[in-house]
Amino acid sequence: MLEVETARLLLRPYTPQELDELARILSNPAVMKYSPREPIPKD
């Protein structure tokens, strides 16, 4: 994936060090409320 950077935003691939935090975020029902996907289980 290409990095895209603006004055207020940086889009880049996730790193392995970020996967635990990403899993915590994506398993939160409040975060996923408007997503077409269901929350992702932590286990």
Distance bins in CASP14 RR format, pairs under 12 A and 6 or more apart:
PFRMAT RR
TARGET T0000
AUTHOR 0000-0000-0000
RMODE 2
METHOD distances of the structure
MODEL  1
1 11 0 0 0 0 1 0 0 0 0 0 0
1 12 1 0 0 1 0 0 0 0 0 0 0
1 13 1 0 1 0 0 0 0 0 0 0 0
1 14 0 0 0 0 1 0 0 0 0 0 0
1 15 0 0 0 0 0 1 0 0 0 0 0
2 10 0 0 0 0 0 1 0 0 0 0 0
2 11 0 0 0 0 1 0 0 0 0 0 0
2 12 0 0 0 0 1 0 0 0 0 0 0
2 13 0 0 0 0 1 0 0 0 0 0 0
3 9 0 0 0 0 0 1 0 0 0 0 0
3 10 1 0 0 1 0 0 0 0 0 0 0
3 11 1 0 0 1 0 0 0 0 0 0 0
3 12 1 0 1 0 0 0 0 0 0 0 0
3 13 0 0 0 0 1 0 0 0 0 0 0
4 10 1 0 0 1 0 0 0 0 0 0 0
4 11 1 0 1 0 0 0 0 0 0 0 0
4 12 1 0 0 1 0 0 0 0 0 0 0
4 13 0 0 0 0 0 1 0 0 0 0 0
5 11 1 0 0 1 0 0 0 0 0 0 0
5 12 0 0 0 0 1 0 0 0 0 0 0
12 18 0 0 0 0 0 1 0 0 0 0 0
13 19 0 0 0 0 0 1 0 0 0 0 0
13 22 0 0 0 0 0 1 0 0 0 0 0
14 20 0 0 0 0 0 1 0 0 0 0 0
14 21 0 0 0 0 1 0 0 0 0 0 0
14 22 1 0 1 0 0 0 0 0 0 0 0
14 23 0 0 0 0 0 1 0 0 0 0 0
14 25 0 0 0 0 0 1 0 0 0 0 0
14 26 0 0 0 0 0 1 0 0 0 0 0
15 21 0 0 0 0 0 1 0 0 0 0 0
15 22 0 0 0 0 1 0 0 0 0 0 0
16 22 0 0 0 0 0 1 0 0 0 0 0
18 24 0 0 0 0 0 1 0 0 0 0 0
18 25 0 0 0 0 1 0 0 0 0 0 0
18 26 0 0 0 0 0 1 0 0 0 0 0
19 25 0 0 0 0 0 1 0 0 0 0 0
19 26 0 0 0 0 0 1 0 0 0 0 0
19 40 0 0 0 0 0 1 0 0 0 0 0
19 42 0 0 0 0 0 1 0 0 0 0 0
20 26 0 0 0 0 0 1 0 0 0 0 0
20 27 0 0 0 0 0 1 0 0 0 0 0
20 42 0 0 0 0 1 0 0 0 0 0 0
21 27 0 0 0 0 0 1 0 0 0 0 0
21 28 0 0 0 0 0 1 0 0 0 0 0
21 31 0 0 0 0 0 1 0 0 0 0 0
22 28 0 0 0 0 0 1 0 0 0 0 0
22 31 0 0 0 0 0 1 0 0 0 0 0
22 40 0 0 0 0 1 0 0 0 0 0 0
22 42 0 0 0 0 0 1 0 0 0 0 0
23 31 0 0 0 0 0 1 0 0 0 0 0
23 39 0 0 0 0 0 1 0 0 0 0 0
23 40 1 0 0 1 0 0 0 0 0 0 0
23 41 0 0 0 0 1 0 0 0 0 0 0
23 42 1 0 0 1 0 0 0 0 0 0 0
23 43 0 0 0 0 1 0 0 0 0 0 0
24 31 0 0 0 0 1 0 0 0 0 0 0
24 32 0 0 0 0 0 1 0 0 0 0 0
24 39 0 0 0 0 0 1 0 0 0 0 0
24 40 0 0 0 0 0 1 0 0 0 0 0
24 41 0 0 0 0 0 1 0 0 0 0 0
24 42 1 0 0 1 0 0 0 0 0 0 0
25 31 1 0 1 0 0 0 0 0 0 0 0
25 32 0 0 0 0 1 0 0 0 0 0 0
25 35 0 0 0 0 0 1 0 0 0 0 0
25 39 0 0 0 0 1 0 0 0 0 0 0
25 40 0 0 0 0 1 0 0 0 0 0 0
25 42 0 0 0 0 0 1 0 0 0 0 0
26 32 1 0 0 1 0 0 0 0 0 0 0
26 35 0 0 0 0 1 0 0 0 0 0 0
26 37 0 0 0 0 1 0 0 0 0 0 0
26 38 0 0 0 0 1 0 0 0 0 0 0
26 39 1 0 0 1 0 0 0 0 0 0 0
26 40 1 0 1 0 0 0 0 0 0 0 0
26 41 0 0 0 0 1 0 0 0 0 0 0
26 42 0 0 0 0 1 0 0 0 0 0 0
27 35 0 0 0 0 0 1 0 0 0 0 0
27 37 0 0 0 0 0 1 0 0 0 0 0
27 38 0 0 0 0 1 0 0 0 0 0 0
27 39 1 0 1 0 0 0 0 0 0 0 0
27 40 1 0 1 0 0 0 0 0 0 0 0
27 41 1 0 0 1 0 0 0 0 0 0 0
27 42 1 0 1 0 0 0 0 0 0 0 0
27 43 0 0 0 0 1 0 0 0 0 0 0
28 35 0 0 0 0 0 1 0 0 0 0 0
28 38 0 0 0 0 0 1 0 0 0 0 0
28 39 1 0 0 1 0 0 0 0 0 0 0
28 40 0 0 0 0 1 0 0 0 0 0 0
28 41 0 0 0 0 0 1 0 0 0 0 0
28 42 0 0 0 0 1 0 0 0 0 0 0
29 35 0 0 0 0 0 1 0 0 0 0 0
29 37 0 0 0 0 0 1 0 0 0 0 0
29 38 0 0 0 0 1 0 0 0 0 0 0
29 39 1 0 1 0 0 0 0 0 0 0 0
29 40 0 0 0 0 0 1 0 0 0 0 0
29 41 0 0 0 0 0 1 0 0 0 0 0
29 42 0 0 0 0 0 1 0 0 0 0 0
30 39 0 0 0 0 1 0 0 0 0 0 0
31 37 0 0 0 0 0 1 0 0 0 0 0
31 38 0 0 0 0 0 1 0 0 0 0 0
31 39 1 0 0 1 0 0 0 0 0 0 0
31 40 0 0 0 0 0 1 0 0 0 0 0
32 38 1 0 0 1 0 0 0 0 0 0 0
32 39 1 0 1 0 0 0 0 0 0 0 0
32 40 1 0 0 1 0 0 0 0 0 0 0
32 41 0 0 0 0 0 1 0 0 0 0 0
33 39 0 0 0 0 1 0 0 0 0 0 0
END
